[in-house]
Amino acid sequence: MFPSFPKIFLLFGTIFGLIMVFLVPPFQSPDEMAHLERSFELSEGKLISANNCVHNLPQNLQTFFENSSFFDVRDKNKDFNFQKTFAKNSTLKINQERTDFVGSSCPYPPFPYLSQIVAVLLGKILHFNLSLIFYLGRILNLFVYLALIYFALKITPGFKKTLALIALAPIALQGATAWSADGFVIGMSFLFIAYVFNLAYNKNILQINKRNIALTILLGILLSLSKLAYFPIIFLYFLIPQEKFKNKKKYFLVFLEIFFSVAIALSVWLYATKNIQVSILAPKEAFHAQLLYVLSHPFIFLFTVFKTIFIDSFYNYFIESYGVLGWYKVNPYFFTAFSYLILIGIIASGEFKKFKKDNLQSGKGIFFLINFGIFFITSLIIFFINYLTFTSKNKIGGDIIIGIQGRYFTPILPFLFFSLPALGSLIRKKYFLWLLILLSLIISTLLIYKKYY
C-alpha cells in the first residue's frame, strides 16, 4: 500500500534535511552565528539579553567560529573541508573562560530555540565537543520542524500537497537545518493554519469547545512571539463558521479572547526587551524619525513598498522564496525555481477544486478575502518593520526598503496559494485571462522604468 502523503513528506524531509545538515558548512546559513549565540545564552537561563545585545559566553566559541573558516568560506569563496574542520574542533569543548560576542538575535524569546537549547544542555552533560553540539543542534531543529509540519499535514482537511511543497522548498529546509528561528516559525505557522482549517471544515467538529480555544491561543502566542510580523495570521479564525458557536455574540467574544491573549503576551515581551539596541539596526532616534515620516506620509510609504516589490526587487524575492542558499551565495537555476513555484500553484489550484466542492459551496468570497488579506497585511507589516529598522539607518524617508529577504514570506506563502485559485473561481475565465495580461503588461512597463529612469 502506498504510504500517506504526510509520511512521504517525512521521508523526503528527513533524507534531504539530514543531507543539508552536513552539506551546508557551519555558519553559512543566514545569521546562524547570531542564533547560536542566543541559544547558548538561553541555555544558561538568561531570558533577556543585555541592552547592548552583547552575549558573555564561553571563549572557545570564538575559536570554534575561527576553526570553521566562517569568513574565509563566506567572503573569500574558499572551499570547505568537513573532515579537517571537524578534526580541528574535536578537542574543543565548552570552557570556563568567557568573552563578549556582539549579537543580533537578542530580541527573540526562547520558544524558537528550544531544540537548540536542548542540544547545548545535552552537550554540556555528555561533555560533547563543540562540533558535536553544533550538528546536534541542527539535527534537533530539523526534527522539530518535521514534526510540526507532519502534524499540520495530518490534521488539515485540505491543501496537504500545497503545504508540503512549500515546506520542502530548499529555503524552508535550509532554515530548518540551521541554528535559526526560521524552522520553528514556518512550522508553527503551518500548524496554526492546519488547526484552524480543521476547526472550520472538519464536519465532525460541531461545536468549538474551551480546549479548541485554548490551543488556538497557545499556537497564536508561540507564532506571534517568535516573529511579530505574523500576528495577523490569527485572523484566520474568521473562516470558522458562526454555527459552531452558541451564538453570534459568543463567536466574536471568543475572537476577542484570542486577540487580546496574543496581543498581551506580545506586549509583555516587547516591553521587557524595549531597551535592547541591536547594532545592525537603526538607533532609536532614527527609528522614531522614520515612524513619524510614515505616519505623516502614508501614501508615499505605500508607493515605496510598491516600488520596492515591483520595480527594484521582484526577481530577488521570487528566486529567494524558492531558495538562494548558503549565505546568499548559492543561486538556484531560474528554470528550477520558476517550475517549482508554478507547480505549487497548479497543485494548489487542483486541491482548491476539491476543497471548494467539499467545504465552500457558498463561501468562496470570504475564503479569498481572509487568506489574501492575511498575506497582504502581513507582507505590509514585514516591509514596515524593515523600513523602520534597516532603511532608516541609511536614510529617513528612503525610496527603497532594504533588509527584506524572500525567506520572510515562507510562513505566509500558503495564504497566497490558497487565495489565487479562489480568486480565479470568483472571476469568469475570460476576465481572469485579461487580468493576467494586464498584470504582465504593467510589470513589463515597470521593468522598463526601472532600467532607464
C-alpha positions as CSV (number, residue, x, y, z in Angstrom):
1,M,0.0,0.0,0.0
2,F,1.3,3.5,-0.9
3,P,2.2,5.5,2.2
4,S,0.1,8.5,3.2
5,F,1.2,11.9,2.0
6,P,2.4,13.1,5.5
7,K,4.6,10.0,5.6
8,I,6.1,10.8,2.2
9,F,6.8,14.3,3.4
10,L,8.5,12.9,6.5
11,L,10.6,10.6,4.3
12,F,11.8,13.3,1.9
13,G,12.2,15.9,4.7
14,T,14.3,13.5,6.8
15,I,16.6,12.4,3.9
16,F,17.3,15.7,2.3
17,G,17.1,17.6,5.6
18,L,20.0,15.5,7.0
19,I,21.9,15.9,3.8
20,M,21.6,19.7,4.2
21,V,22.6,19.5,7.9
22,F,26.0,18.2,6.9
23,L,26.3,19.6,3.4
24,V,26.0,23.3,4.3
25,P,29.2,24.4,6.1
26,P,28.9,25.8,9.6
27,F,27.5,29.4,9.8
28,Q,26.7,29.5,6.1
29,S,23.0,29.9,6.7
30,P,21.8,33.5,7.3
31,D,22.6,34.8,10.8
32,E,23.4,31.3,12.1
33,M,26.2,32.6,14.3
34,A,23.9,35.1,16.0
35,H,21.2,32.4,16.6
36,L,23.8,30.1,18.1
37,E,25.0,32.8,20.5
38,R,21.4,33.5,21.5
39,S,20.8,29.7,22.1
40,F,23.9,29.4,24.3
41,E,22.8,32.5,26.3
42,L,19.3,31.0,26.8
43,S,20.8,27.6,27.8
44,E,22.4,29.5,30.7
45,G,19.0,30.8,31.9
46,K,19.3,34.3,30.6
47,L,16.0,35.0,29.0
48,I,16.6,38.7,28.2
49,S,19.8,39.9,26.7
50,A,21.9,42.9,27.7
51,N,20.7,46.2,26.4
52,N,23.7,46.5,24.1
53,C,23.0,43.0,22.7
54,V,26.3,41.6,23.9
55,H,26.4,38.0,25.0
56,N,29.0,36.9,27.5
57,L,29.7,33.3,26.5
58,P,32.4,30.6,26.7
59,Q,35.6,31.8,24.9
60,N,36.0,28.6,23.0
61,L,33.0,29.6,20.8
62,Q,35.2,32.2,19.2
63,T,37.8,29.6,18.4
64,F,35.1,27.4,17.0
65,F,34.0,30.2,14.7
66,E,37.6,30.7,13.5
67,N,38.2,27.0,13.1
68,S,35.1,26.7,11.0
69,S,36.6,29.2,8.4
70,F,33.4,31.3,8.6
71,F,34.8,34.4,7.0
72,D,37.0,32.5,4.5
73,V,34.1,30.4,3.2
74,R,31.6,33.2,3.2
75,D,33.7,36.2,1.9
76,K,36.6,34.7,0.2
77,N,34.9,31.8,-1.6
78,K,37.3,29.2,-0.3
79,D,36.4,25.5,-0.3
80,F,35.1,24.0,2.9
81,N,36.8,20.8,4.2
82,F,34.4,18.9,6.5
83,Q,36.9,16.4,7.9
84,K,39.6,19.0,8.5
85,T,37.2,21.3,10.3
86,F,35.7,18.6,12.4
87,A,39.2,17.4,13.4
88,K,40.2,20.9,14.4
89,N,37.2,21.1,16.8
90,S,37.4,17.5,18.1
91,T,39.0,18.6,21.4
92,L,37.3,21.9,21.6
93,K,34.7,21.9,24.4
94,I,32.8,24.5,26.4
95,N,35.3,26.1,28.7
96,Q,35.1,28.3,31.8
97,E,36.8,31.3,30.2
98,R,34.4,34.0,29.0
99,T,34.4,36.6,26.3
100,D,31.9,39.0,24.8
101,F,30.1,38.4,21.5
102,V,28.1,41.2,19.7
103,G,24.8,39.6,18.7
104,S,21.8,40.4,16.6
105,S,19.2,37.9,17.7
106,C,18.7,39.3,21.2
107,P,15.0,40.3,20.9
108,Y,14.0,36.7,20.2
109,P,12.1,34.8,23.0
110,P,13.2,31.3,24.0
111,F,10.5,29.3,22.1
112,P,12.1,29.1,18.6
113,Y,15.3,27.9,20.2
114,L,14.0,25.1,22.4
115,S,15.6,22.3,20.3
116,Q,18.9,24.2,20.1
117,I,18.9,24.8,23.9
118,V,18.4,21.1,24.4
119,A,21.4,20.4,22.2
120,V,23.6,22.8,24.3
121,L,22.4,21.3,27.6
122,L,22.9,17.7,26.3
123,G,26.3,18.7,25.1
124,K,27.3,20.0,28.5
125,I,26.0,16.9,30.3
126,L,27.7,14.5,27.9
127,H,30.9,16.5,27.5
128,F,30.5,16.8,23.7
129,N,32.9,18.9,21.7
130,L,31.5,22.0,20.0
131,S,31.3,20.3,16.6
132,L,29.0,17.6,18.0
133,I,26.9,20.2,19.8
134,F,26.7,22.2,16.6
135,Y,25.4,19.4,14.5
136,L,23.2,18.0,17.2
137,G,21.5,21.4,17.3
138,R,21.0,21.4,13.6
139,I,19.5,17.9,13.7
140,L,17.2,18.5,16.6
141,N,16.0,21.7,14.9
142,L,15.2,19.7,11.8
143,F,13.3,17.1,13.8
144,V,11.1,19.7,15.5
145,Y,10.4,21.3,12.1
146,L,9.4,17.9,10.5
147,A,7.2,17.1,13.5
148,L,5.3,20.4,13.3
149,I,4.8,20.1,9.5
150,Y,3.9,16.4,9.8
151,F,1.1,17.1,12.4
152,A,-0.1,20.0,10.2
153,L,-0.4,17.7,7.3
154,K,-2.2,15.1,9.4
155,I,-4.9,17.4,10.7
156,T,-5.6,19.8,7.8
157,P,-8.7,18.9,5.8
158,G,-7.2,20.3,2.6
159,F,-4.2,21.6,0.8
160,K,-1.9,18.9,2.1
161,K,0.3,18.8,-1.0
162,T,0.5,22.6,-1.2
163,L,1.7,22.9,2.4
164,A,4.2,20.0,1.9
165,L,5.6,21.5,-1.3
166,I,6.2,24.9,0.4
167,A,7.7,23.1,3.5
168,L,10.1,21.1,1.3
169,A,11.3,24.2,-0.7
170,P,15.1,24.5,-0.3
171,I,14.8,27.8,1.5
172,A,12.5,26.3,4.1
173,L,14.7,23.3,4.6
174,Q,17.8,25.4,5.0
175,G,16.1,27.4,7.8
176,A,15.0,24.1,9.4
177,T,18.5,22.6,9.3
178,A,20.4,25.6,10.8
179,W,20.7,27.2,14.1
180,S,17.8,29.5,13.4
181,A,14.3,30.5,14.4
182,D,13.0,30.1,10.8
183,G,12.1,26.4,11.0
184,F,10.1,26.9,14.2
185,V,8.3,29.9,12.8
186,I,7.4,28.2,9.5
187,G,6.3,25.0,11.3
188,M,4.1,27.0,13.8
189,S,2.6,29.0,11.0
190,F,1.6,25.8,9.1
191,L,0.4,24.1,12.2
192,F,-1.8,27.1,13.1
193,I,-3.2,27.2,9.6
194,A,-4.0,23.4,9.7
195,Y,-5.5,23.6,13.1
196,V,-7.9,26.5,12.2
197,F,-8.8,24.8,9.0
198,N,-9.6,21.6,10.9
199,L,-11.8,23.6,13.3
200,A,-13.5,25.3,10.4
201,Y,-14.0,22.5,7.9
202,N,-13.9,19.2,9.9
203,K,-17.6,18.1,9.8
204,N,-17.0,16.0,13.0
205,I,-16.4,19.2,15.0
206,L,-19.9,20.5,15.6
207,Q,-19.0,23.0,18.4
208,I,-15.9,24.8,19.3
209,N,-15.0,24.0,22.9
210,K,-12.7,25.5,25.5
211,R,-9.9,23.1,24.7
212,N,-10.0,24.3,21.0
213,I,-9.9,27.9,22.1
214,A,-7.0,27.4,24.5
215,L,-5.0,25.6,21.8
216,T,-5.7,28.3,19.3
217,I,-4.5,30.9,21.8
218,L,-1.3,28.9,22.6
219,L,-0.4,28.4,18.9
220,G,-1.1,32.1,18.2
221,I,1.2,33.2,21.1
222,L,4.0,30.9,20.1
223,L,3.8,32.1,16.5
224,S,3.5,35.8,17.2
225,L,6.1,35.9,19.9
226,S,8.6,34.1,17.6
227,K,8.1,36.7,14.8
228,L,6.0,39.8,15.5
229,A,5.1,40.4,11.8
230,Y,3.0,37.2,11.7
231,F,0.5,38.4,14.3
232,P,-2.3,38.9,11.6
233,I,-2.4,35.1,11.0
234,I,-4.8,34.9,14.0
235,F,-7.5,36.5,11.8
236,L,-7.7,33.1,10.0
237,Y,-10.2,32.5,12.9
238,F,-12.9,34.1,10.8
239,L,-13.0,31.1,8.5
240,I,-14.7,29.1,11.3
241,P,-18.5,29.2,10.7
242,Q,-20.6,31.0,13.3
243,E,-22.8,27.9,13.5
244,K,-20.0,26.2,15.5
245,F,-20.6,28.6,18.4
246,K,-23.5,29.1,20.8
247,N,-24.5,32.4,19.1
248,K,-23.0,35.3,17.2
249,K,-22.1,37.1,20.4
250,K,-20.0,34.1,21.6
251,Y,-18.3,34.0,18.1
252,F,-16.9,37.5,18.4
253,L,-16.2,37.2,22.2
254,V,-14.0,34.1,21.5
255,F,-12.1,36.0,18.8
256,L,-11.5,38.9,21.2
257,E,-10.3,36.4,23.8
258,I,-7.8,35.1,21.3
259,F,-6.8,38.5,20.0
260,F,-6.1,40.1,23.4
261,S,-4.4,37.0,24.8
262,V,-1.9,37.0,22.0
263,A,-1.6,40.8,22.0
264,I,-1.0,40.9,25.8
265,A,1.7,38.2,25.6
266,L,3.3,40.1,22.7
267,S,3.2,43.4,24.5
268,V,4.8,42.0,27.7
269,W,7.7,40.6,25.7
270,L,8.1,43.8,23.7
271,Y,8.1,45.8,26.9
272,A,10.7,43.5,28.5
273,T,13.0,43.9,25.5
274,K,12.3,47.5,24.7
275,N,15.8,48.8,25.8
276,I,17.8,46.3,23.7
277,Q,19.7,48.1,20.9
278,V,20.9,45.8,18.1
279,S,24.0,47.2,16.4
280,I,23.0,46.2,12.9
281,L,19.6,48.0,13.2
282,A,18.9,51.7,13.2
283,P,19.3,53.6,16.5
284,K,16.1,54.5,18.3
285,E,16.3,58.1,17.2
286,A,16.3,57.1,13.5
287,F,13.6,54.5,14.2
288,H,11.3,57.2,15.7
289,A,12.1,59.7,13.0
290,Q,11.2,57.1,10.3
291,L,8.0,56.2,12.2
292,L,6.9,59.9,12.2
293,Y,7.8,60.1,8.5
294,V,5.5,57.1,7.7
295,L,2.7,58.5,9.8
296,S,2.9,61.9,8.1
297,H,3.4,60.4,4.6
298,P,1.4,57.1,4.5
299,F,0.8,57.2,0.7
300,I,4.5,57.8,-0.1
301,F,5.3,54.8,2.2
302,L,2.8,52.6,0.3
303,F,4.3,53.7,-3.0
304,T,7.8,52.9,-1.6
305,V,6.5,49.4,-0.8
306,F,5.1,49.1,-4.3
307,K,8.3,50.4,-5.9
308,T,10.5,48.0,-3.8
309,I,8.5,45.0,-4.8
310,F,7.7,45.5,-8.4
311,I,10.5,47.8,-9.7
312,D,13.5,47.0,-7.5
313,S,13.3,43.5,-6.0
314,F,10.6,41.4,-7.5
315,Y,13.0,38.9,-9.2
316,N,15.1,38.6,-6.0
317,Y,12.0,37.9,-3.8
318,F,10.7,35.4,-6.4
319,I,14.0,33.4,-6.5
320,E,14.7,33.7,-2.8
321,S,11.2,32.4,-1.9
322,Y,12.3,29.1,-3.6
323,G,15.9,29.2,-2.3
324,V,19.1,31.2,-2.6
325,L,21.1,29.0,-0.3
326,G,24.2,29.3,1.8
327,W,24.9,32.9,2.9
328,Y,23.1,34.0,-0.3
329,K,25.9,32.5,-2.3
330,V,24.2,29.5,-4.0
331,N,21.7,30.7,-6.6
332,P,19.2,28.2,-8.0
333,Y,18.7,27.8,-11.7
334,F,15.9,30.1,-12.7
335,F,14.0,27.3,-14.5
336,T,14.1,25.1,-11.4
337,A,12.7,27.9,-9.1
338,F,10.2,29.0,-11.7
339,S,9.0,25.4,-12.3
340,Y,8.7,24.6,-8.6
341,L,6.7,27.7,-7.7
342,I,4.4,27.2,-10.8
343,L,4.0,23.6,-9.7
344,I,2.8,24.7,-6.3
345,G,0.3,27.0,-8.0
346,I,-1.0,24.1,-10.1
347,I,-1.2,21.8,-7.2
348,A,-3.0,24.4,-5.1
349,S,-5.5,25.0,-7.9
350,G,-6.3,21.3,-8.1
351,E,-6.6,21.0,-4.3
352,F,-8.8,24.1,-4.2
353,K,-11.4,22.5,-6.6
354,K,-11.9,19.5,-4.3
355,F,-11.8,21.8,-1.2
356,K,-14.4,24.1,-2.7
357,K,-16.7,21.1,-3.6
358,D,-16.4,19.8,0.0
359,N,-16.4,23.0,2.0
360,L,-17.0,26.2,0.1
361,Q,-20.4,25.9,-1.6
362,S,-21.3,29.5,-0.6
363,G,-18.2,30.9,1.0
364,K,-15.6,31.4,-1.8
365,G,-15.5,35.2,-1.4
366,I,-14.9,35.1,2.3
367,F,-12.2,32.4,1.9
368,F,-10.4,34.6,-0.7
369,L,-10.7,37.8,1.3
370,I,-9.4,36.3,4.6
371,N,-6.5,34.4,3.0
372,F,-5.4,37.2,0.7
373,G,-6.0,39.8,3.4
374,I,-3.7,38.0,5.8
375,F,-1.0,37.6,3.1
376,F,-1.3,41.3,2.1
377,I,-1.4,42.8,5.6
378,T,1.4,40.6,7.0
379,S,3.6,41.4,3.9
380,L,2.9,45.1,4.5
381,I,4.0,44.7,8.2
382,I,7.2,43.0,7.1
383,F,8.0,45.9,4.9
384,F,7.0,48.4,7.5
385,I,9.3,46.8,10.2
386,N,12.2,46.8,7.8
387,Y,11.6,50.4,6.8
388,L,11.8,51.4,10.4
389,T,14.7,49.2,11.5
390,F,17.0,48.9,8.4
391,T,16.2,51.6,5.9
392,S,16.2,54.4,8.5
393,K,19.8,53.5,9.4
394,N,20.8,54.8,5.9
395,K,18.2,57.5,5.2
396,I,14.9,58.8,6.7
397,G,12.3,58.5,4.0
398,G,14.3,56.2,1.8
399,D,12.7,55.4,-1.6
400,I,13.6,51.7,-1.4
401,I,13.1,49.4,1.6
402,I,16.2,47.4,2.4
403,G,16.7,44.3,4.5
404,I,13.8,42.2,3.1
405,Q,14.6,38.6,2.2
406,G,12.5,36.1,0.3
407,R,12.5,33.7,3.3
408,Y,10.4,36.1,5.3
409,F,7.4,35.3,3.2
410,T,7.7,31.5,3.5
411,P,5.4,31.3,6.6
412,I,2.6,33.2,4.7
413,L,3.1,31.7,1.2
414,P,0.2,29.3,1.8
415,F,-2.2,32.2,2.1
416,L,-1.2,33.4,-1.4
417,F,-1.5,30.0,-2.9
418,F,-4.9,29.4,-1.2
419,S,-6.3,32.8,-2.4
420,L,-5.2,32.8,-6.0
421,P,-7.4,29.8,-7.2
422,A,-10.2,31.2,-5.0
423,L,-9.9,34.5,-6.9
424,G,-9.9,32.5,-10.2
425,S,-13.2,30.8,-9.2
426,L,-14.7,34.2,-8.4
427,I,-13.8,35.8,-11.8
428,R,-15.0,34.4,-15.1
429,K,-12.3,32.7,-17.0
430,K,-12.1,35.3,-19.8
431,Y,-11.8,38.1,-17.3
432,F,-9.1,36.2,-15.4
433,L,-7.2,35.9,-18.7
434,W,-7.4,39.6,-19.3
435,L,-6.3,40.2,-15.7
436,L,-3.2,38.2,-16.2
437,I,-2.4,40.0,-19.5
438,L,-2.9,43.4,-17.7
439,L,-0.6,42.3,-14.9
440,S,2.1,41.2,-17.4
441,L,1.9,44.5,-19.2
442,I,2.1,46.5,-16.0
443,I,5.2,44.6,-14.8
444,S,6.9,45.0,-18.2
445,T,6.3,48.7,-18.1
446,L,7.7,49.0,-14.6
447,L,10.8,47.0,-15.6
448,I,11.5,49.4,-18.4
449,Y,11.0,52.3,-15.9
450,K,13.5,50.7,-13.6
451,K,16.1,50.2,-16.3
452,Y,16.1,53.7,-17.8
453,Y,14.7,56.0,-15.1
